[in-house]
Amino acid sequence: MRPPRIWLVGGDAELASRLSGVLSSHGYIIEHISEQPVEFGRDRKPTAIVLSAVETGMPGLDVLISARKAVPPIPAVVLVAPDQVRIAID
């Protein structure tokens, strides 16, 4: 069985480094993904996605749009600034 894989999308280098450290210490494989739309295949499907919309804004949401179309949908955590709450809700 493969270890669970989490995609980190967006975020600054410090945030990505901290999240990578914490998640990898719990056995997750971490991949940093660009904000471009992606294709999800059998070998290219994460267990979950962590998206920082603080840095990427709307372009980073292209990954989430693709994730919603995957079967089954991929769970995601969206990190937003206080003035970006609508991004997370939509």
C-alpha positions in Angstrom: 0.0 0.0 0.0 1.3 3.4 -0.9 1.7 6.1 1.8 -0.9 8.8 1.6 0.1 11.8 -0.6 -0.8 15.4 0.0 -0.5 18.1 -2.5 0.5 21.6 -1.3 -0.7 24.3 -3.7 0.5 27.9 -3.3 1.7 29.4 -0.1 5.0 31.0 0.6 8.1 29.0 1.2 8.0 29.3 5.0 4.4 28.0 5.1 5.1 25.2 2.7 8.2 24.2 4.7 6.3 24.1 8.0 3.4 22.1 6.5 5.7 19.7 4.8 7.6 19.1 8.0 4.5 18.4 10.1 2.7 16.3 7.5 5.8 14.2 6.5 6.5 13.5 10.1 3.1 11.8 10.2 4.0 9.6 7.2 2.5 11.6 4.4 4.3 12.2 1.1 4.2 15.9 0.2 4.2 17.2 -3.3 4.3 20.9 -4.2 2.0 21.6 -7.2 1.7 24.6 -9.4 -1.6 26.6 -9.5 -2.4 25.3 -13.0 -5.3 23.0 -13.7 -4.1 19.3 -13.4 -5.3 16.0 -14.7 -6.0 13.3 -12.1 -5.0 9.8 -13.1 -4.5 6.7 -11.1 -0.8 7.6 -10.4 -1.5 11.3 -10.2 -4.2 11.5 -7.5 -3.4 12.8 -4.0 -5.2 11.7 -0.8 -5.9 15.3 0.0 -5.0 18.9 -1.1 -3.9 21.8 1.0 -4.4 25.1 -0.9 -3.2 28.5 0.3 -5.4 31.0 -1.5 -3.6 33.7 0.5 -0.8 33.6 -2.0 -2.5 32.2 -5.1 -5.9 33.8 -5.0 -8.4 32.6 -7.7 -5.8 31.0 -10.0 -5.0 28.4 -7.3 -8.6 27.3 -7.3 -8.1 25.7 -10.7 -6.7 22.7 -8.9 -9.8 22.5 -6.7 -12.0 22.7 -9.8 -10.2 19.7 -11.2 -10.3 17.9 -7.9 -14.1 18.2 -7.7 -14.3 16.5 -11.1 -12.2 13.5 -9.9 -14.1 10.4 -8.9 -14.3 10.1 -6.0 -13.8 13.8 -5.1 -10.5 14.7 -3.4 -10.8 16.3 0.1 -9.2 19.8 0.3 -8.3 22.3 3.0 -8.3 25.9 1.8 -6.3 28.5 3.7 -7.5 32.0 3.2 -6.9 35.5 4.6 -9.8 37.1 6.6 -10.8 39.1 3.5 -10.9 36.0 1.3 -13.6 34.0 3.1 -15.8 34.0 0.0 -13.2 32.1 -1.9 -13.3 29.2 0.6 -17.1 29.2 0.6 -17.5 29.2 -3.2 
